[in-house]
Amino acid sequence: MMANPFFLSLARRAFWPLGLALIGLSVPAMGQGCSDAGFCSVSAFRSWEGPDLPHLVRIGASYGLADYEIGVLTGYAEFQRRWNDRWATDIRLTHVTQSGLGVTSSGWGDVYLTGHYALSPRTRITAGIKWPLADGNRQKDGLPLPMDLQPGLGTVDVIAGAGFPVWKLQVYAAIQLPLTQNDNAFDPGLYPEDSPMREVASTRGFERKGDVMVRITYPILLSDRWTLTPGVLPIFHLGEDRYLDANGFRQPLEGSGGLTVNLQAFADYALMDKSFLQIQAGMPLVVREARPDGLTRAVVAVLEWRRHF
């Protein structure tokens, strides 16, 4: 698309500092600020790019800083099959490593299965499911770990949404709702008084609400190879999560519902006609008061390679 000359000039001046910053953020990941239950990373709810070919492979890694100074490294692989001009399906697999609170935890996260139907070249509807590869109750030395150190939410979730143009913007709206709950049994009272785990809120019998998101992006073509896409990502958590107290009663985790607003940027570089490199960065501008699900990131950076064939 042709960008407004003002935005194009501004983006060219800002791009190289931004690019260096994104690369710098990506370095720790090699050696996605979204309070993301999973749908933020679904391909159909991001930018649509590349040649019109039947197959697409994505491989990437993200590094984020979570609560309690926990570092989170996520790797993922995705395959998309476009069956015709309107229908496509995706499968995505994640693996997560977390380090903090004196523990390093690693494991398979989730499988995402989604289907997409294109109403027009820039309007698409999507539906799918997130299937957990862990139960959300990983343990260390026989003690359950908090959600901040679980490789996934441990829930089966349904995902649905759409992407559509508004003026020169691309807008994505989606909802993710849990169909099941996990088996998390973390209680800080199980740990010694000098343990850093005592600072974490209990999620014993954790019951999580769903989320609604809206992503608004503005693609800016910088050159034949470079595209910069800034965006804003509000996510609304649909109520307060709950846990089981010591007496077996469900209690709300106060402040866990409400709005998170994230600022994001995507920088795409065309390596050749069918291969692309993407750097992403994001950080939250507004966060929920309490985040017992362990999803919020102070900053996140992603490096992704994709190939169309």
N, C-alpha and C positions, 0 to 999 in steps of 0.2 A: 504494500500500500504506500501511497505518497504521503509523507508527513508534512505538517505545517512547517514552513521555513524557520519560524522561531524555535519550535521544539527540536528541529533537526540541528540547528546551530548550537542550541543548549546541550543537546545530547552529545554532539561531537566534542565539545569542550569538557564535558563531564565524564565521558566514557572511559578514557584511559585511567584516570584516578580510580573510578569505580571498578574497572577491570582488575587493577592491581590490588585493590582492597579485597575483591572477591577471591582472587587467587591466594592472597595472604590468609584469608579465612579458611580456605580449603586445605592449606598445607598441613595443619594438625590432623586432618582426617586421613591423609595419606601418609604421614610420618615424617533440612528441609525442614524465623520466629513464628512457626505455625503451631498453635495448640491443636495438633492434627490427630484426630481419631482414625485417619486413613484416607478420607476422601480428598484432602488437599493435594495428595500426590497422584491421584487418578489422572491418567493422561488426558482424558476427554475434558477435564476441568482445568486444563492449562492451555497454552497456546497450541494451535494446529499449524504444523509446518511440514515442509519437505515435499518431495515429488509424490505423485499419485500412483503408488505402487502397492501390490497386494500384501507385502510383508514388512514388518518393522520390528527391530530388536533394539532394546534399550538396556544399558548396563551403567550403573552409577553407584556413588557413595556419598553419604551426607555426614556432616559432623555438627553436633549441636551441644550447647551448654544448658543443662537442665537445672532445676532447683537443687539445692544442697551441693552446688559445684560438681554435679555429676556430668561427666563427659559421655556423649552418646554417639557411637559410630554405627551407621546403618548402611548396609549394602543391599542392592536390589537388582533383579533381572526381570525383564518383561518381554513378552512376545505378543505382537498384534497381527491378526489375520483380517484383511479386508476382503469380504466375500463378493461384493459388488459395489456399485457406486453409492449405495446407501447403508449397507450393513457391514459392521466390523465387530470382532470380539477380541478381548485382551485377557491374558493371564499374567499376573505379577507375583513374584516371590520375594520376601524380605528376610534379612538376617540382621540381628542387633547385638552389639556389644556395649555394655555400660560399665563405667568405673567411677566409684565414689562411695562415701560413707564407709570406707574401709573394705569394700567388696568390689570384685570384678565379676560381672555376669555376662554370659554370652549364650545365644540360642536363636533358633528359627523363630520368626515373628508371625507372619500371616501370609495367606494366599488370597489374592483378589481375582475374582472372575467377573468381568463386566462385558456388557453388550451395548452397542451404539447404533443409533439410526439417524442418518442425516436427512433432515427435512429440506436443507439447502446447503450450499457450500460452506456457510458460516453458522448454520443453526443445526444443533444436534441434541438428541435426547439420549440419556444413558441410564442404565439400571444394572445392578450387580450385587454381589455378596462378598463380604470379607469373612474368611474362614480361619480361625486361629490354629496355629501349630503348637501352642502351649496353653496351659490352663490358667495362666495368670497367678500361679502360686509357687513359683520357683523358690527353693529354699537354700540356705547356706548353714552348714553345721546343724541341720535339723530344725532351724528356725525359719519361718516364712519371711520373705523379703517384701519390702513395700512396693507399691506399683511403680515407683521411680526406677526400680531395678528389675522390672519384668520386661521380656522382649516384645510383649504385646499386651493388649487389653484382655486377651483371653475370652473374648465374646464373639459370637456369630452376629454380624451386623448386615443389614440391608442398606444399600446405597442407591439413590436415585437423584437425577438432576438434569440440567440442560445448559447449553451454551448458545448465546445469540448475540448479534451485533446491536449496539446502540450508538448511533452517530458513528464516530471513528473508533469507539471503544469496543472491546469484546468483553461481554459479561457472562459469568458462569454462576449458577445458583444450584445448590445441592443440599440434600438432607441425608444424614446417616443415623439409623436407629438400631439399638441392640435388640436382637431377638432372644438372646440368652444372657446370663450374667456369668462372671468368672468364679473361681474357687479361692480367691485371695483370702488369706487368714492372718495377715500382718497385724500385730498388736505390739506397740512399743513397750508395753509392760512386760513382755516376755524377755526383753534384753536387759543386761546389767545397767546399773544407774550411770556408769561412765561411758556407755556406748553412744555414739552419734545417732543411732537409730531412735533414741528416746526423743529426738527433736521432730520426728515424722508423725503425722496424724495417723491414727488407726484406720485401716481399711478392711478390717475383719468382716466377712460377709458383704463385701463391697457391692453396691448397686448403682450402676452408672446410667445417667440420662443420655439422650441423643444430642445431636448437634445440627445446626443449620449454618451454611456458609454462603457468602457472596464474594466472588473474586472479580475485580474490575481491572483490566489491563489495557495498555496503549502501546502497540508495537510501533517502533521507530526504525525504519530502514536506514542504516548508517552508510552502507556500501554494498557491493555485490556479495560480500561474504559476511558482514557483521549486521546483526539485528539486536537492538536493545529494547526490552519490554519491561517498563516499570509497572507496578500494580499495587493495589491495596486489597487486603483480605480480611474482612470482618467475619468472625465466627461467633455464633450465639449458642451457648450451652443451655439446653431446654429444661432447666430446673436444677435443684440442689441434689447432689449425690447423697447416698446414705450408707451407713455402716451399722454393724451390730455392736451394741455396748456390752459391758461386762455382765449385765443382767439378761442379755438376749433380746433386747428391744432395739428396733431400728430407729436410728437417730440421724437427722440431717447433718451433713457436713457444711456448715454455714459459710456462705460466700463462694461456694463451688459452682453455682449457676451464674449465668450472665454472659457478658460480652468480652471477647478478645479482638483486638484490631491489630493487624500485622502489615508492615510495609515490606514489599518484595521487589526484586529486580531479577530479570533473566537476560543473560547475554549469550547469544547464539553465534557460532562461527562455522561456516560451511567449509569443511575440509576438502570436499570434492562434491560431485553432483549428488551423491547418494549418502554421504556420511556427514555428521554434524557433531560438534562439541558444544555443550551448554554448561555455563556456570550460573548458579543461582545463589542468592543470598536473601535473608529475611531477618527481621527483628520485630518484636511486638511494641506497639505504641500504647496499647491499653491491654491489661491482663485481668483475669478473674482474681478476686481476693484470695481464694483458696483453690489449689489445683491438685487434689488427692490422686487423680488418675496418672500423674507423673508425665504429662504430655508437653507442658509449656517449655519453650526454649528461650533463653535470653538472646541467643543469636544462633543462626543455622546457615551452613553453606553446603552446596551440593555441586559435585562435578559429575557430568553425565556424557556418555558417548551413545549415539544412536546411528543405526544403519537401515536404510530403506532398500528393499530388493524385490 
